[in-house]
Amino acid sequence: MKTSLLLLASLMVAAGQAYASGDQAWSDLDKAVIDSCVKASQLKNVKPAGTAALFDDSVGYNALLLKGHYPQPHMKNKVGTELCLYQRQSKKAVVIEWDSMSTLPKK
């Protein structure tokens, strides 16, 4: 009986630690995505515009929208949007301008 209780207690502790390390791993991934995307951005004062979209492992990417300001003088500090794709395997980010993209089809 004592052996069963000890085994159950050990499993509960191990399960709790596995869950916590999983949360930490997700947090680390989120931080890596944001840091890499901000670094790859051409905008100044750039910040994430929401949370990253996580594609499944068959694709291996996270997508994150970024908002900031164009640094070029002729852009007059205009607000800009970029789409960042972060490849989880290589841990590299690429960005493209996303200002002209629309969620509504043009008629």
C-alpha positions in Angstrom: 0.0 0.0 0.0 2.8 2.4 0.9 4.6 1.5 -2.2 1.5 2.3 -4.3 1.1 5.7 -2.7 4.7 6.5 -3.1 4.6 5.5 -6.8 1.4 7.6 -7.3 2.9 10.6 -5.6 6.1 10.3 -7.7 4.1 10.1 -10.9 2.1 13.2 -9.9 5.2 15.2 -9.2 6.8 14.1 -12.5 3.6 14.9 -14.4 3.5 18.4 -12.9 7.1 19.0 -13.8 6.5 17.8 -17.4 3.6 20.2 -17.7 5.6 23.1 -16.4 8.5 22.4 -18.7 6.0 22.3 -21.6 4.7 25.7 -20.7 8.3 27.0 -20.5 9.1 25.5 -23.9 6.0 27.3 -25.4 7.1 30.5 -23.7 10.6 30.2 -25.0 9.3 29.6 -28.6 7.1 32.7 -28.4 10.0 34.8 -27.2 12.3 33.4 -30.0 9.6 34.1 -32.7 9.1 37.7 -31.4 12.9 38.4 -31.0 13.8 37.0 -34.4 10.9 38.8 -36.2 11.7 42.1 -34.6 15.3 41.7 -35.5 14.4 40.9 -39.2 12.0 43.8 -39.5 12.8 46.9 -41.5 10.5 49.1 -39.4 11.4 51.2 -36.4 9.7 50.9 -33.1 8.4 47.6 -34.3 6.1 45.5 -32.0 4.0 42.4 -32.6 0.4 43.0 -33.7 -1.2 40.2 -31.8 0.0 36.6 -31.2 1.8 34.3 -33.6 -0.1 31.8 -35.7 1.4 28.3 -35.2 1.3 26.1 -38.2 1.6 22.4 -37.7 4.9 20.5 -37.8 4.4 19.4 -41.4 4.8 23.1 -42.3 7.1 24.1 -39.5 6.4 27.9 -39.5 5.0 30.5 -37.1 3.5 33.6 -38.6 3.5 37.0 -36.8 2.2 40.4 -37.9 4.4 43.3 -36.9 3.5 47.0 -36.7 6.0 49.9 -36.7 7.0 53.0 -38.5 8.9 53.3 -41.8 12.3 54.8 -41.1 12.8 56.4 -44.5 12.5 60.2 -44.5 10.2 60.2 -47.6 7.8 57.9 -45.7 7.3 60.6 -43.1 7.1 58.1 -40.2 4.1 56.4 -41.7 2.8 53.3 -39.9 3.7 50.1 -41.6 2.8 46.4 -41.3 5.0 43.4 -42.0 4.3 39.7 -42.0 7.0 37.6 -40.5 7.5 33.9 -41.1 9.6 32.1 -38.5 10.9 28.7 -39.5 11.1 26.6 -36.3 13.8 24.2 -37.5 16.3 26.8 -38.7 15.2 29.4 -36.2 15.3 32.1 -38.9 12.8 34.8 -39.6 11.9 36.5 -42.9 9.6 39.5 -43.3 7.6 41.0 -46.1 5.7 44.2 -46.3 2.0 43.6 -45.6 0.5 47.1 -45.9 -1.3 46.6 -49.1 -2.9 43.2 -48.1 -6.5 43.3 -47.4 -8.8 40.8 -45.7 -11.7 41.8 -48.0 -11.9 41.0 -51.7 -12.0 43.9 -54.0 -15.2 44.1 -56.2 
